[in-house]
Amino acid sequence: MPVTVYTKTTCAPCRALKQWLKMKQIEYVEKNVEDATNLNEMLQKTGFMSVPQTVVGDRVITGPNFSLLSELLNVQNA
């Protein structure tokens, strides 16, 4: 399932989420919303202005919700 993470450079929860994904060896595409194109895309897909926003397939996860991501990506949250 494709994973896209919308982030900002100065966002600590974004860094934590990316670190968690790397630790779980989950491939993802990062899109920094400081670029207006990525911001507009995130708004269209998620309807939210806050980051991180993670899109897994058609599912939108707001914030670093590790337990939900673990469930959707079929990995252990430990």
mmCIF file as gemmi writes it, N, C-alpha and C atoms, coordinates in Angstrom:
data_model
loop_
_atom_site.group_PDB
_atom_site.id
_atom_site.type_symbol
_atom_site.label_atom_id
_atom_site.label_alt_id
_atom_site.label_comp_id
_atom_site.label_asym_id
_atom_site.label_entity_id
_atom_site.label_seq_id
_atom_site.pdbx_PDB_ins_code
_atom_site.Cartn_x
_atom_site.Cartn_y
_atom_site.Cartn_z
_atom_site.occupancy
_atom_site.B_iso_or_equiv
_atom_site.pdbx_formal_charge
_atom_site.auth_seq_id
_atom_site.auth_asym_id
_atom_site.pdbx_PDB_model_num
ATOM 1 N N . MET Axp A 1 ? 0.847 -1.179 0 1 0 ? 1 A 1
ATOM 2 C CA . MET Axp A 1 ? 0 0 0 1 0 ? 1 A 1
ATOM 3 C C . MET Axp A 1 ? 0.892 1.241 0 1 0 ? 1 A 1
ATOM 4 N N . PRO Axp A 2 ? 0.651 2.205 -0.87 1 0 ? 2 A 1
ATOM 5 C CA . PRO Axp A 2 ? 1.487 3.412 -0.887 1 0 ? 2 A 1
ATOM 6 C C . PRO Axp A 2 ? 1.283 4.266 0.367 1 0 ? 2 A 1
ATOM 7 N N . VAL Axp A 3 ? 2.384 4.82 0.869 1 0 ? 3 A 1
ATOM 8 C CA . VAL Axp A 3 ? 2.352 5.674 2.056 1 0 ? 3 A 1
ATOM 9 C C . VAL Axp A 3 ? 2.944 7.022 1.69 1 0 ? 3 A 1
ATOM 10 N N . THR Axp A 4 ? 2.189 8.091 1.949 1 0 ? 4 A 1
ATOM 11 C CA . THR Axp A 4 ? 2.658 9.456 1.719 1 0 ? 4 A 1
ATOM 12 C C . THR Axp A 4 ? 2.575 10.207 3.04 1 0 ? 4 A 1
ATOM 13 N N . VAL Axp A 5 ? 3.649 10.909 3.384 1 0 ? 5 A 1
ATOM 14 C CA . VAL Axp A 5 ? 3.688 11.681 4.62 1 0 ? 5 A 1
ATOM 15 C C . VAL Axp A 5 ? 3.882 13.15 4.269 1 0 ? 5 A 1
ATOM 16 N N . TYR Axp A 6 ? 2.946 13.978 4.703 1 0 ? 6 A 1
ATOM 17 C CA . TYR Axp A 6 ? 3.042 15.428 4.509 1 0 ? 6 A 1
ATOM 18 C C . TYR Axp A 6 ? 3.673 16.017 5.765 1 0 ? 6 A 1
ATOM 19 N N . THR Axp A 7 ? 4.747 16.793 5.577 1 0 ? 7 A 1
ATOM 20 C CA . THR Axp A 7 ? 5.545 17.283 6.692 1 0 ? 7 A 1
ATOM 21 C C . THR Axp A 7 ? 5.899 18.759 6.535 1 0 ? 7 A 1
ATOM 22 N N . LYS Axp A 8 ? 6.526 19.283 7.584 1 0 ? 8 A 1
ATOM 23 C CA . LYS Axp A 8 ? 7.189 20.588 7.568 1 0 ? 8 A 1
ATOM 24 C C . LYS Axp A 8 ? 8.569 20.392 8.172 1 0 ? 8 A 1
ATOM 25 N N . THR Axp A 9 ? 9.507 21.182 7.764 1 0 ? 9 A 1
ATOM 26 C CA . THR Axp A 9 ? 10.887 21.051 8.219 1 0 ? 9 A 1
ATOM 27 C C . THR Axp A 9 ? 11.016 21.173 9.732 1 0 ? 9 A 1
ATOM 28 N N . THR Axp A 10 ? 10.29 22.086 10.347 1 0 ? 10 A 1
ATOM 29 C CA . THR Axp A 10 ? 10.44 22.365 11.776 1 0 ? 10 A 1
ATOM 30 C C . THR Axp A 10 ? 9.509 21.546 12.666 1 0 ? 10 A 1
ATOM 31 N N . CYS Axp A 11 ? 8.849 20.546 12.131 1 0 ? 11 A 1
ATOM 32 C CA . CYS Axp A 11 ? 7.824 19.784 12.853 1 0 ? 11 A 1
ATOM 33 C C . CYS Axp A 11 ? 8.433 18.582 13.576 1 0 ? 11 A 1
ATOM 34 N N . ALA Axp A 12 ? 8.479 18.641 14.916 1 0 ? 12 A 1
ATOM 35 C CA . ALA Axp A 12 ? 9.031 17.534 15.71 1 0 ? 12 A 1
ATOM 36 C C . ALA Axp A 12 ? 8.194 16.25 15.569 1 0 ? 12 A 1
ATOM 37 N N . PRO Axp A 13 ? 6.853 16.308 15.606 1 0 ? 13 A 1
ATOM 38 C CA . PRO Axp A 13 ? 6.077 15.084 15.398 1 0 ? 13 A 1
ATOM 39 C C . PRO Axp A 13 ? 6.315 14.466 14.014 1 0 ? 13 A 1
ATOM 40 N N . CYS Axp A 14 ? 6.585 15.303 13.021 1 0 ? 14 A 1
ATOM 41 C CA . CYS Axp A 14 ? 6.9 14.793 11.674 1 0 ? 14 A 1
ATOM 42 C C . CYS Axp A 14 ? 8.196 14 11.701 1 0 ? 14 A 1
ATOM 43 N N . ARG Axp A 15 ? 9.209 14.53 12.382 1 0 ? 15 A 1
ATOM 44 C CA . ARG Axp A 15 ? 10.488 13.825 12.486 1 0 ? 15 A 1
ATOM 45 C C . ARG Axp A 15 ? 10.314 12.494 13.212 1 0 ? 15 A 1
ATOM 46 N N . ALA Axp A 16 ? 9.515 12.487 14.274 1 0 ? 16 A 1
ATOM 47 C CA . ALA Axp A 16 ? 9.273 11.25 15.024 1 0 ? 16 A 1
ATOM 48 C C . ALA Axp A 16 ? 8.57 10.219 14.147 1 0 ? 16 A 1
ATOM 49 N N . LEU Axp A 17 ? 7.607 10.665 13.369 1 0 ? 17 A 1
ATOM 50 C CA . LEU Axp A 17 ? 6.877 9.761 12.483 1 0 ? 17 A 1
ATOM 51 C C . LEU Axp A 17 ? 7.8 9.175 11.423 1 0 ? 17 A 1
ATOM 52 N N . LYS Axp A 18 ? 8.611 10.017 10.804 1 0 ? 18 A 1
ATOM 53 C CA . LYS Axp A 18 ? 9.537 9.531 9.775 1 0 ? 18 A 1
ATOM 54 C C . LYS Axp A 18 ? 10.541 8.546 10.369 1 0 ? 18 A 1
ATOM 55 N N . GLN Axp A 19 ? 11.024 8.823 11.584 1 0 ? 19 A 1
ATOM 56 C CA . GLN Axp A 19 ? 11.955 7.917 12.251 1 0 ? 19 A 1
ATOM 57 C C . GLN Axp A 19 ? 11.276 6.565 12.518 1 0 ? 19 A 1
ATOM 58 N N . TRP Axp A 20 ? 10.027 6.592 12.96 1 0 ? 20 A 1
ATOM 59 C CA . TRP Axp A 20 ? 9.28 5.367 13.237 1 0 ? 20 A 1
ATOM 60 C C . TRP Axp A 20 ? 9.101 4.556 11.949 1 0 ? 20 A 1
ATOM 61 N N . LEU Axp A 21 ? 8.727 5.224 10.858 1 0 ? 21 A 1
ATOM 62 C CA . LEU Axp A 21 ? 8.546 4.529 9.583 1 0 ? 21 A 1
ATOM 63 C C . LEU Axp A 21 ? 9.855 3.886 9.118 1 0 ? 21 A 1
ATOM 64 N N . LYS Axp A 22 ? 10.956 4.601 9.266 1 0 ? 22 A 1
ATOM 65 C CA . LYS Axp A 22 ? 12.259 4.05 8.883 1 0 ? 22 A 1
ATOM 66 C C . LYS Axp A 22 ? 12.611 2.847 9.749 1 0 ? 22 A 1
ATOM 67 N N . MET Axp A 23 ? 12.355 2.951 11.058 1 0 ? 23 A 1
ATOM 68 C CA . MET Axp A 23 ? 12.643 1.864 11.979 1 0 ? 23 A 1
ATOM 69 C C . MET Axp A 23 ? 11.838 0.606 11.618 1 0 ? 23 A 1
ATOM 70 N N . LYS Axp A 24 ? 10.606 0.816 11.148 1 0 ? 24 A 1
ATOM 71 C CA . LYS Axp A 24 ? 9.743 -0.3 10.759 1 0 ? 24 A 1
ATOM 72 C C . LYS Axp A 24 ? 9.997 -0.747 9.319 1 0 ? 24 A 1
ATOM 73 N N . GLN Axp A 25 ? 10.954 -0.086 8.662 1 0 ? 25 A 1
ATOM 74 C CA . GLN Axp A 25 ? 11.337 -0.384 7.272 1 0 ? 25 A 1
ATOM 75 C C . GLN Axp A 25 ? 10.145 -0.249 6.312 1 0 ? 25 A 1
ATOM 76 N N . ILE Axp A 26 ? 9.382 0.811 6.517 1 0 ? 26 A 1
ATOM 77 C CA . ILE Axp A 26 ? 8.234 1.103 5.666 1 0 ? 26 A 1
ATOM 78 C C . ILE Axp A 26 ? 8.642 2.202 4.69 1 0 ? 26 A 1
ATOM 79 N N . GLU Axp A 27 ? 8.538 1.904 3.419 1 0 ? 27 A 1
ATOM 80 C CA . GLU Axp A 27 ? 8.847 2.905 2.397 1 0 ? 27 A 1
ATOM 81 C C . GLU Axp A 27 ? 7.722 3.926 2.337 1 0 ? 27 A 1
ATOM 82 N N . TYR Axp A 28 ? 8.099 5.185 2.167 1 0 ? 28 A 1
ATOM 83 C CA . TYR Axp A 28 ? 7.113 6.254 2.09 1 0 ? 28 A 1
ATOM 84 C C . TYR Axp A 28 ? 7.646 7.374 1.22 1 0 ? 28 A 1
ATOM 85 N N . VAL Axp A 29 ? 6.726 8.194 0.762 1 0 ? 29 A 1
ATOM 86 C CA . VAL Axp A 29 ? 7.074 9.402 0.016 1 0 ? 29 A 1
ATOM 87 C C . VAL Axp A 29 ? 6.806 10.577 0.946 1 0 ? 29 A 1
ATOM 88 N N . GLU Axp A 30 ? 7.814 11.415 1.126 1 0 ? 30 A 1
ATOM 89 C CA . GLU Axp A 30 ? 7.653 12.606 1.952 1 0 ? 30 A 1
ATOM 90 C C . GLU Axp A 30 ? 7.365 13.805 1.063 1 0 ? 30 A 1
ATOM 91 N N . LYS Axp A 31 ? 6.362 14.581 1.461 1 0 ? 31 A 1
ATOM 92 C CA . LYS Axp A 31 ? 6.024 15.803 0.73 1 0 ? 31 A 1
ATOM 93 C C . LYS Axp A 31 ? 5.983 16.953 1.734 1 0 ? 31 A 1
ATOM 94 N N . ASN Axp A 32 ? 6.926 17.871 1.589 1 0 ? 32 A 1
ATOM 95 C CA . ASN Axp A 32 ? 7.029 19.01 2.477 1 0 ? 32 A 1
ATOM 96 C C . ASN Axp A 32 ? 6.019 20.077 2.054 1 0 ? 32 A 1
ATOM 97 N N . VAL Axp A 33 ? 5.142 20.449 2.986 1 0 ? 33 A 1
ATOM 98 C CA . VAL Axp A 33 ? 4.068 21.395 2.665 1 0 ? 33 A 1
ATOM 99 C C . VAL Axp A 33 ? 4.54 22.843 2.655 1 0 ? 33 A 1
ATOM 100 N N . GLU Axp A 34 ? 5.841 23.071 2.868 1 0 ? 34 A 1
ATOM 101 C CA . GLU Axp A 34 ? 6.371 24.414 2.679 1 0 ? 34 A 1
ATOM 102 C C . GLU Axp A 34 ? 6.397 24.755 1.194 1 0 ? 34 A 1
ATOM 103 N N . ASP Axp A 35 ? 6.261 23.73 0.361 1 0 ? 35 A 1
ATOM 104 C CA . ASP Axp A 35 ? 6.075 23.892 -1.087 1 0 ? 35 A 1
ATOM 105 C C . ASP Axp A 35 ? 4.567 24.001 -1.327 1 0 ? 35 A 1
ATOM 106 N N . ALA Axp A 36 ? 4.122 25.073 -1.956 1 0 ? 36 A 1
ATOM 107 C CA . ALA Axp A 36 ? 2.694 25.343 -2.143 1 0 ? 36 A 1
ATOM 108 C C . ALA Axp A 36 ? 1.97 24.215 -2.88 1 0 ? 36 A 1
ATOM 109 N N . THR Axp A 37 ? 2.641 23.575 -3.821 1 0 ? 37 A 1
ATOM 110 C CA . THR Axp A 37 ? 2.022 22.466 -4.555 1 0 ? 37 A 1
ATOM 111 C C . THR Axp A 37 ? 1.687 21.321 -3.605 1 0 ? 37 A 1
ATOM 112 N N . ASN Axp A 38 ? 2.627 20.982 -2.72 1 0 ? 38 A 1
ATOM 113 C CA . ASN Axp A 38 ? 2.393 19.913 -1.75 1 0 ? 38 A 1
ATOM 114 C C . ASN Axp A 38 ? 1.324 20.299 -0.739 1 0 ? 38 A 1
ATOM 115 N N . LEU Axp A 39 ? 1.312 21.57 -0.324 1 0 ? 39 A 1
ATOM 116 C CA . LEU Axp A 39 ? 0.295 22.046 0.607 1 0 ? 39 A 1
ATOM 117 C C . LEU Axp A 39 ? -1.092 21.913 -0.007 1 0 ? 39 A 1
ATOM 118 N N . ASN Axp A 40 ? -1.243 22.354 -1.246 1 0 ? 40 A 1
ATOM 119 C CA . ASN Axp A 40 ? -2.547 22.252 -1.917 1 0 ? 40 A 1
ATOM 120 C C . ASN Axp A 40 ? -2.972 20.797 -2.085 1 0 ? 40 A 1
ATOM 121 N N . GLU Axp A 41 ? -2.021 19.935 -2.416 1 0 ? 41 A 1
ATOM 122 C CA . GLU Axp A 41 ? -2.326 18.516 -2.563 1 0 ? 41 A 1
ATOM 123 C C . GLU Axp A 41 ? -2.801 17.929 -1.23 1 0 ? 41 A 1
ATOM 124 N N . MET Axp A 42 ? -2.103 18.277 -0.132 1 0 ? 42 A 1
ATOM 125 C CA . MET Axp A 42 ? -2.491 17.781 1.185 1 0 ? 42 A 1
ATOM 126 C C . MET Axp A 42 ? -3.889 18.256 1.555 1 0 ? 42 A 1
ATOM 127 N N . LEU Axp A 43 ? -4.168 19.523 1.308 1 0 ? 43 A 1
ATOM 128 C CA . LEU Axp A 43 ? -5.495 20.06 1.626 1 0 ? 43 A 1
ATOM 129 C C . LEU Axp A 43 ? -6.585 19.341 0.849 1 0 ? 43 A 1
ATOM 130 N N . GLN Axp A 44 ? -6.345 19.055 -0.421 1 0 ? 44 A 1
ATOM 131 C CA . GLN Axp A 44 ? -7.33 18.346 -1.234 1 0 ? 44 A 1
ATOM 132 C C . GLN Axp A 44 ? -7.535 16.919 -0.75 1 0 ? 44 A 1
ATOM 133 N N . LYS Axp A 45 ? -6.436 16.228 -0.38 1 0 ? 45 A 1
ATOM 134 C CA . LYS Axp A 45 ? -6.53 14.828 0.029 1 0 ? 45 A 1
ATOM 135 C C . LYS Axp A 45 ? -7.048 14.65 1.448 1 0 ? 45 A 1
ATOM 136 N N . THR Axp A 46 ? -6.649 15.56 2.367 1 0 ? 46 A 1
ATOM 137 C CA . THR Axp A 46 ? -6.946 15.339 3.779 1 0 ? 46 A 1
ATOM 138 C C . THR Axp A 46 ? -7.974 16.31 4.351 1 0 ? 46 A 1
ATOM 139 N N . GLY Axp A 47 ? -8.018 17.527 3.816 1 0 ? 47 A 1
ATOM 140 C CA . GLY Axp A 47 ? -8.912 18.538 4.363 1 0 ? 47 A 1
ATOM 141 C C . GLY Axp A 47 ? -8.349 19.215 5.612 1 0 ? 47 A 1
ATOM 142 N N . PHE Axp A 48 ? -7.102 18.899 5.976 1 0 ? 48 A 1
ATOM 143 C CA . PHE Axp A 48 ? -6.489 19.452 7.181 1 0 ? 48 A 1
ATOM 144 C C . PHE Axp A 48 ? -5.286 20.316 6.836 1 0 ? 48 A 1
ATOM 145 N N . MET Axp A 49 ? -4.995 21.284 7.73 1 0 ? 49 A 1
ATOM 146 C CA . MET Axp A 49 ? -3.82 22.146 7.575 1 0 ? 49 A 1
ATOM 147 C C . MET Axp A 49 ? -2.658 21.688 8.438 1 0 ? 49 A 1
ATOM 148 N N . SER Axp A 50 ? -2.911 20.83 9.433 1 0 ? 50 A 1
ATOM 149 C CA . SER Axp A 50 ? -1.86 20.434 10.368 1 0 ? 50 A 1
ATOM 150 C C . SER Axp A 50 ? -1.016 19.295 9.801 1 0 ? 50 A 1
ATOM 151 N N . VAL Axp A 51 ? 0.215 19.195 10.295 1 0 ? 51 A 1
ATOM 152 C CA . VAL Axp A 51 ? 1.108 18.111 9.917 1 0 ? 51 A 1
ATOM 153 C C . VAL Axp A 51 ? 1.591 17.429 11.193 1 0 ? 51 A 1
ATOM 154 N N . PRO Axp A 52 ? 1.971 16.175 11.122 1 0 ? 52 A 1
ATOM 155 C CA . PRO Axp A 52 ? 2.013 15.346 9.929 1 0 ? 52 A 1
ATOM 156 C C . PRO Axp A 52 ? 0.639 14.808 9.562 1 0 ? 52 A 1
ATOM 157 N N . GLN Axp A 53 ? 0.448 14.636 8.279 1 0 ? 53 A 1
ATOM 158 C CA . GLN Axp A 53 ? -0.695 13.928 7.72 1 0 ? 53 A 1
ATOM 159 C C . GLN Axp A 53 ? -0.11 12.753 6.955 1 0 ? 53 A 1
ATOM 160 N N . THR Axp A 54 ? -0.608 11.568 7.218 1 0 ? 54 A 1
ATOM 161 C CA . THR Axp A 54 ? -0.122 10.383 6.532 1 0 ? 54 A 1
ATOM 162 C C . THR Axp A 54 ? -1.271 9.787 5.742 1 0 ? 54 A 1
ATOM 163 N N . VAL Axp A 55 ? -1.03 9.499 4.488 1 0 ? 55 A 1
ATOM 164 C CA . VAL Axp A 55 ? -2.035 8.863 3.64 1 0 ? 55 A 1
ATOM 165 C C . VAL Axp A 55 ? -1.538 7.457 3.335 1 0 ? 55 A 1
ATOM 166 N N . VAL Axp A 56 ? -2.326 6.472 3.766 1 0 ? 56 A 1
ATOM 167 C CA . VAL Axp A 56 ? -2.024 5.065 3.522 1 0 ? 56 A 1
ATOM 168 C C . VAL Axp A 56 ? -3.143 4.542 2.632 1 0 ? 56 A 1
ATOM 169 N N . GLY Axp A 57 ? -2.822 4.323 1.362 1 0 ? 57 A 1
ATOM 170 C CA . GLY Axp A 57 ? -3.87 3.973 0.415 1 0 ? 57 A 1
ATOM 171 C C . GLY Axp A 57 ? -4.846 5.13 0.312 1 0 ? 57 A 1
ATOM 172 N N . ASP Axp A 58 ? -6.096 4.9 0.713 1 0 ? 58 A 1
ATOM 173 C CA . ASP Axp A 58 ? -7.117 5.955 0.716 1 0 ? 58 A 1
ATOM 174 C C . ASP Axp A 58 ? -7.381 6.495 2.12 1 0 ? 58 A 1
ATOM 175 N N . ARG Axp A 59 ? -6.669 5.989 3.099 1 0 ? 59 A 1
ATOM 176 C CA . ARG Axp A 59 ? -6.914 6.337 4.506 1 0 ? 59 A 1
ATOM 177 C C . ARG Axp A 59 ? -6.009 7.477 4.94 1 0 ? 59 A 1
ATOM 178 N N . VAL Axp A 60 ? -6.578 8.466 5.634 1 0 ? 60 A 1
ATOM 179 C CA . VAL Axp A 60 ? -5.819 9.62 6.137 1 0 ? 60 A 1
ATOM 180 C C . VAL Axp A 60 ? -5.643 9.472 7.645 1 0 ? 60 A 1
ATOM 181 N N . ILE Axp A 61 ? -4.403 9.605 8.112 1 0 ? 61 A 1
ATOM 182 C CA . ILE Axp A 61 ? -4.103 9.544 9.537 1 0 ? 61 A 1
ATOM 183 C C . ILE Axp A 61 ? -3.502 10.882 9.931 1 0 ? 61 A 1
ATOM 184 N N . THR Axp A 62 ? -4.134 11.54 10.892 1 0 ? 62 A 1
ATOM 185 C CA . THR Axp A 62 ? -3.668 12.838 11.369 1 0 ? 62 A 1
ATOM 186 C C . THR Axp A 62 ? -2.75 12.635 12.558 1 0 ? 62 A 1
ATOM 187 N N . GLY Axp A 63 ? -1.592 13.286 12.518 1 0 ? 63 A 1
ATOM 188 C CA . GLY Axp A 63 ? -0.644 13.185 13.619 1 0 ? 63 A 1
ATOM 189 C C . GLY Axp A 63 ? 0.125 11.877 13.572 1 0 ? 63 A 1
ATOM 190 N N . PRO Axp A 64 ? 1.039 11.71 14.537 1 0 ? 64 A 1
ATOM 191 C CA . PRO Axp A 64 ? 1.816 10.472 14.586 1 0 ? 64 A 1
ATOM 192 C C . PRO Axp A 64 ? 1.052 9.39 15.351 1 0 ? 64 A 1
ATOM 193 N N . ASN Axp A 65 ? 0.012 8.854 14.746 1 0 ? 65 A 1
ATOM 194 C CA . ASN Axp A 65 ? -0.832 7.832 15.384 1 0 ? 65 A 1
ATOM 195 C C . ASN Axp A 65 ? -0.219 6.453 15.112 1 0 ? 65 A 1
ATOM 196 N N . PHE Axp A 66 ? 0.769 6.098 15.93 1 0 ? 66 A 1
ATOM 197 C CA . PHE Axp A 66 ? 1.534 4.878 15.689 1 0 ? 66 A 1
ATOM 198 C C . PHE Axp A 66 ? 0.697 3.609 15.801 1 0 ? 66 A 1
ATOM 199 N N . SER Axp A 67 ? -0.259 3.576 16.722 1 0 ? 67 A 1
ATOM 200 C CA . SER Axp A 67 ? -1.069 2.356 16.858 1 0 ? 67 A 1
ATOM 201 C C . SER Axp A 67 ? -1.944 2.136 15.629 1 0 ? 67 A 1
ATOM 202 N N . LEU Axp A 68 ? -2.556 3.177 15.1 1 0 ? 68 A 1
ATOM 203 C CA . LEU Axp A 68 ? -3.367 3.028 13.887 1 0 ? 68 A 1
ATOM 204 C C . LEU Axp A 68 ? -2.488 2.683 12.691 1 0 ? 68 A 1
ATOM 205 N N . LEU Axp A 69 ? -1.342 3.336 12.577 1 0 ? 69 A 1
ATOM 206 C CA . LEU Axp A 69 ? -0.423 3.025 11.485 1 0 ? 69 A 1
ATOM 207 C C . LEU Axp A 69 ? 0.061 1.574 11.565 1 0 ? 69 A 1
ATOM 208 N N . SER Axp A 70 ? 0.341 1.106 12.767 1 0 ? 70 A 1
ATOM 209 C CA . SER Axp A 70 ? 0.764 -0.287 12.95 1 0 ? 70 A 1
ATOM 210 C C . SER Axp A 70 ? -0.302 -1.242 12.431 1 0 ? 70 A 1
ATOM 211 N N . GLU Axp A 71 ? -1.54 -0.931 12.762 1 0 ? 71 A 1
ATOM 212 C CA . GLU Axp A 71 ? -2.658 -1.771 12.324 1 0 ? 71 A 1
ATOM 213 C C . GLU Axp A 71 ? -2.798 -1.755 10.797 1 0 ? 71 A 1
ATOM 214 N N . LEU Axp A 72 ? -2.769 -0.572 10.207 1 0 ? 72 A 1
ATOM 215 C CA . LEU Axp A 72 ? -2.951 -0.438 8.749 1 0 ? 72 A 1
ATOM 216 C C . LEU Axp A 72 ? -1.791 -1.029 7.966 1 0 ? 72 A 1
ATOM 217 N N . LEU Axp A 73 ? -0.581 -0.902 8.512 1 0 ? 73 A 1
ATOM 218 C CA . LEU Axp A 73 ? 0.612 -1.351 7.798 1 0 ? 73 A 1
ATOM 219 C C . LEU Axp A 73 ? 1.057 -2.743 8.223 1 0 ? 73 A 1
ATOM 220 N N . ASN Axp A 74 ? 0.294 -3.332 9.149 1 0 ? 74 A 1
ATOM 221 C CA . ASN Axp A 74 ? 0.544 -4.7 9.596 1 0 ? 74 A 1
ATOM 222 C C . ASN Axp A 74 ? 1.948 -4.869 10.174 1 0 ? 74 A 1
ATOM 223 N N . VAL Axp A 75 ? 2.313 -3.958 11.089 1 0 ? 75 A 1
ATOM 224 C CA . VAL Axp A 75 ? 3.589 -4.051 11.803 1 0 ? 75 A 1
ATOM 225 C C . VAL Axp A 75 ? 3.319 -3.915 13.299 1 0 ? 75 A 1
ATOM 226 N N . GLN Axp A 76 ? 4.261 -4.377 14.113 1 0 ? 76 A 1
ATOM 227 C CA . GLN Axp A 76 ? 4.114 -4.253 15.558 1 0 ? 76 A 1
ATOM 228 C C . GLN Axp A 76 ? 4.504 -2.857 15.999 1 0 ? 76 A 1
ATOM 229 N N . ASN Axp A 77 ? 3.758 -2.317 16.954 1 0 ? 77 A 1
ATOM 230 C CA . ASN Axp A 77 ? 4.049 -0.988 17.489 1 0 ? 77 A 1
ATOM 231 C C . ASN Axp A 77 ? 4.823 -1.142 18.793 1 0 ? 77 A 1
ATOM 232 N N . ALA Axp A 78 ? 6.059 -1.567 18.666 1 0 ? 78 A 1
ATOM 233 C CA . ALA Axp A 78 ? 6.887 -1.727 19.873 1 0 ? 78 A 1
ATOM 234 C C . ALA Axp A 78 ? 8.297 -1.265 19.594 1 0 ? 78 A 1
